[in-house]
Amino acid sequence: MAMTLRLSKEQTEALRRKAEEEGRSMQEVALTAVDQYVRARPERIRTIVADIMATDAELLDRLSR
């Protein structure tokens, strides 16, 4: 599926530099970043929920009664 991704000048230059450093295309670098973000998101959410549950355990216990 094709899509248009609008980047700022700074983002474009950072992506171009990273692609050149790695000897890959800008598209390959961007796709890798998207894949990593999508894979890591569920784990980040679990970590955040666990932190909230630990921090607010007493409050959550009282609310569950």
Distance bins in CASP14 RR format, pairs under 12 A and 6 or more apart:
PFRMAT RR
TARGET T0000
AUTHOR 0000-0000-0000
RMODE 2
METHOD distances of the structure
MODEL  1
2 27 0 0 0 0 0 1 0 0 0 0 0
3 27 0 0 0 0 0 1 0 0 0 0 0
3 30 0 0 0 0 0 1 0 0 0 0 0
3 31 0 0 0 0 0 1 0 0 0 0 0
3 34 0 0 0 0 0 1 0 0 0 0 0
5 11 0 0 0 0 1 0 0 0 0 0 0
5 12 0 0 0 0 1 0 0 0 0 0 0
5 15 0 0 0 0 1 0 0 0 0 0 0
5 26 0 0 0 0 1 0 0 0 0 0 0
5 27 0 0 0 0 1 0 0 0 0 0 0
5 29 0 0 0 0 0 1 0 0 0 0 0
5 30 1 0 0 1 0 0 0 0 0 0 0
5 31 0 0 0 0 0 1 0 0 0 0 0
5 33 0 0 0 0 0 1 0 0 0 0 0
5 34 0 0 0 0 1 0 0 0 0 0 0
6 12 0 0 0 0 1 0 0 0 0 0 0
7 13 0 0 0 0 1 0 0 0 0 0 0
7 14 0 0 0 0 1 0 0 0 0 0 0
7 15 1 0 0 1 0 0 0 0 0 0 0
7 16 0 0 0 0 1 0 0 0 0 0 0
7 26 0 0 0 0 1 0 0 0 0 0 0
7 29 0 0 0 0 0 1 0 0 0 0 0
7 30 0 0 0 0 1 0 0 0 0 0 0
7 33 0 0 0 0 0 1 0 0 0 0 0
8 14 0 0 0 0 1 0 0 0 0 0 0
8 15 0 0 0 0 0 1 0 0 0 0 0
9 15 0 0 0 0 0 1 0 0 0 0 0
9 16 0 0 0 0 0 1 0 0 0 0 0
10 16 0 0 0 0 0 1 0 0 0 0 0
10 17 0 0 0 0 0 1 0 0 0 0 0
11 17 0 0 0 0 0 1 0 0 0 0 0
11 18 0 0 0 0 0 1 0 0 0 0 0
11 26 0 0 0 0 0 1 0 0 0 0 0
11 29 0 0 0 0 0 1 0 0 0 0 0
11 30 0 0 0 0 1 0 0 0 0 0 0
11 33 0 0 0 0 0 1 0 0 0 0 0
12 18 0 0 0 0 0 1 0 0 0 0 0
12 19 0 0 0 0 0 1 0 0 0 0 0
12 26 0 0 0 0 1 0 0 0 0 0 0
12 29 0 0 0 0 0 1 0 0 0 0 0
12 30 0 0 0 0 0 1 0 0 0 0 0
13 19 0 0 0 0 0 1 0 0 0 0 0
13 20 0 0 0 0 0 1 0 0 0 0 0
13 26 0 0 0 0 0 1 0 0 0 0 0
14 20 0 0 0 0 0 1 0 0 0 0 0
14 21 0 0 0 0 0 1 0 0 0 0 0
14 26 0 0 0 0 0 1 0 0 0 0 0
14 29 0 0 0 0 1 0 0 0 0 0 0
14 30 0 0 0 0 0 1 0 0 0 0 0
14 33 0 0 0 0 0 1 0 0 0 0 0
15 21 0 0 0 0 0 1 0 0 0 0 0
15 22 0 0 0 0 0 1 0 0 0 0 0
15 24 0 0 0 0 0 1 0 0 0 0 0
15 25 0 0 0 0 0 1 0 0 0 0 0
15 26 1 0 1 0 0 0 0 0 0 0 0
15 27 0 0 0 0 1 0 0 0 0 0 0
15 28 0 0 0 0 0 1 0 0 0 0 0
15 29 1 0 0 1 0 0 0 0 0 0 0
15 30 1 0 0 1 0 0 0 0 0 0 0
15 31 0 0 0 0 0 1 0 0 0 0 0
15 32 0 0 0 0 0 1 0 0 0 0 0
15 33 0 0 0 0 1 0 0 0 0 0 0
15 34 0 0 0 0 0 1 0 0 0 0 0
16 22 0 0 0 0 0 1 0 0 0 0 0
16 23 0 0 0 0 0 1 0 0 0 0 0
16 24 0 0 0 0 0 1 0 0 0 0 0
16 25 0 0 0 0 0 1 0 0 0 0 0
16 26 1 0 0 1 0 0 0 0 0 0 0
16 27 0 0 0 0 0 1 0 0 0 0 0
16 29 0 0 0 0 1 0 0 0 0 0 0
16 30 0 0 0 0 0 1 0 0 0 0 0
17 23 0 0 0 0 0 1 0 0 0 0 0
17 24 0 0 0 0 0 1 0 0 0 0 0
17 26 0 0 0 0 1 0 0 0 0 0 0
17 29 0 0 0 0 1 0 0 0 0 0 0
18 24 0 0 0 0 1 0 0 0 0 0 0
18 25 0 0 0 0 0 1 0 0 0 0 0
18 26 0 0 0 0 1 0 0 0 0 0 0
18 28 0 0 0 0 0 1 0 0 0 0 0
18 29 1 0 1 0 0 0 0 0 0 0 0
18 30 0 0 0 0 1 0 0 0 0 0 0
18 32 0 0 0 0 1 0 0 0 0 0 0
18 33 0 0 0 0 1 0 0 0 0 0 0
19 25 1 0 1 0 0 0 0 0 0 0 0
19 26 1 0 1 0 0 0 0 0 0 0 0
19 27 0 0 0 0 1 0 0 0 0 0 0
19 28 1 0 0 1 0 0 0 0 0 0 0
19 29 1 0 1 0 0 0 0 0 0 0 0
19 30 0 0 0 0 1 0 0 0 0 0 0
19 31 0 0 0 0 0 1 0 0 0 0 0
19 32 0 0 0 0 0 1 0 0 0 0 0
19 33 0 0 0 0 0 1 0 0 0 0 0
20 26 0 0 0 0 1 0 0 0 0 0 0
20 28 0 0 0 0 0 1 0 0 0 0 0
20 29 0 0 0 0 1 0 0 0 0 0 0
21 29 0 0 0 0 1 0 0 0 0 0 0
22 28 0 0 0 0 1 0 0 0 0 0 0
22 29 1 0 0 1 0 0 0 0 0 0 0
22 30 0 0 0 0 0 1 0 0 0 0 0
22 32 0 0 0 0 1 0 0 0 0 0 0
22 33 0 0 0 0 0 1 0 0 0 0 0
23 29 0 0 0 0 1 0 0 0 0 0 0
24 30 0 0 0 0 1 0 0 0 0 0 0
24 31 0 0 0 0 1 0 0 0 0 0 0
24 32 0 0 0 0 1 0 0 0 0 0 0
24 33 0 0 0 0 0 1 0 0 0 0 0
25 31 0 0 0 0 1 0 0 0 0 0 0
25 32 0 0 0 0 0 1 0 0 0 0 0
26 32 0 0 0 0 0 1 0 0 0 0 0
26 33 0 0 0 0 0 1 0 0 0 0 0
27 33 0 0 0 0 0 1 0 0 0 0 0
27 34 0 0 0 0 0 1 0 0 0 0 0
28 34 0 0 0 0 0 1 0 0 0 0 0
28 35 0 0 0 0 0 1 0 0 0 0 0
29 35 0 0 0 0 0 1 0 0 0 0 0
29 36 0 0 0 0 0 1 0 0 0 0 0
30 36 0 0 0 0 0 1 0 0 0 0 0
30 37 0 0 0 0 0 1 0 0 0 0 0
31 37 0 0 0 0 0 1 0 0 0 0 0
31 38 0 0 0 0 0 1 0 0 0 0 0
32 38 0 0 0 0 0 1 0 0 0 0 0
32 39 0 0 0 0 0 1 0 0 0 0 0
33 39 0 0 0 0 0 1 0 0 0 0 0
33 40 0 0 0 0 0 1 0 0 0 0 0
34 40 0 0 0 0 0 1 0 0 0 0 0
34 41 0 0 0 0 0 1 0 0 0 0 0
35 41 0 0 0 0 0 1 0 0 0 0 0
36 43 0 0 0 0 0 1 0 0 0 0 0
36 44 0 0 0 0 0 1 0 0 0 0 0
37 43 0 0 0 0 0 1 0 0 0 0 0
37 44 0 0 0 0 1 0 0 0 0 0 0
38 44 0 0 0 0 0 1 0 0 0 0 0
40 46 0 0 0 0 0 1 0 0 0 0 0
40 47 0 0 0 0 0 1 0 0 0 0 0
41 47 0 0 0 0 0 1 0 0 0 0 0
41 48 0 0 0 0 0 1 0 0 0 0 0
42 48 0 0 0 0 0 1 0 0 0 0 0
42 49 0 0 0 0 0 1 0 0 0 0 0
43 49 0 0 0 0 0 1 0 0 0 0 0
43 50 0 0 0 0 0 1 0 0 0 0 0
44 50 0 0 0 0 0 1 0 0 0 0 0
44 51 0 0 0 0 0 1 0 0 0 0 0
45 51 0 0 0 0 0 1 0 0 0 0 0
45 52 0 0 0 0 0 1 0 0 0 0 0
46 52 0 0 0 0 0 1 0 0 0 0 0
46 53 0 0 0 0 0 1 0 0 0 0 0
47 53 0 0 0 0 0 1 0 0 0 0 0
47 54 0 0 0 0 0 1 0 0 0 0 0
48 54 0 0 0 0 0 1 0 0 0 0 0
48 55 0 0 0 0 0 1 0 0 0 0 0
49 55 0 0 0 0 0 1 0 0 0 0 0
49 56 0 0 0 0 0 1 0 0 0 0 0
49 60 0 0 0 0 0 1 0 0 0 0 0
50 56 0 0 0 0 0 1 0 0 0 0 0
50 57 0 0 0 0 0 1 0 0 0 0 0
51 57 0 0 0 0 0 1 0 0 0 0 0
52 59 0 0 0 0 1 0 0 0 0 0 0
52 60 0 0 0 0 1 0 0 0 0 0 0
53 59 0 0 0 0 0 1 0 0 0 0 0
53 60 1 0 0 1 0 0 0 0 0 0 0
53 61 0 0 0 0 0 1 0 0 0 0 0
53 63 0 0 0 0 0 1 0 0 0 0 0
53 64 0 0 0 0 0 1 0 0 0 0 0
54 60 0 0 0 0 1 0 0 0 0 0 0
56 62 0 0 0 0 1 0 0 0 0 0 0
56 63 0 0 0 0 1 0 0 0 0 0 0
56 64 0 0 0 0 0 1 0 0 0 0 0
57 63 0 0 0 0 0 1 0 0 0 0 0
57 64 0 0 0 0 0 1 0 0 0 0 0
58 64 0 0 0 0 0 1 0 0 0 0 0
58 65 0 0 0 0 0 1 0 0 0 0 0
59 65 0 0 0 0 0 1 0 0 0 0 0
END
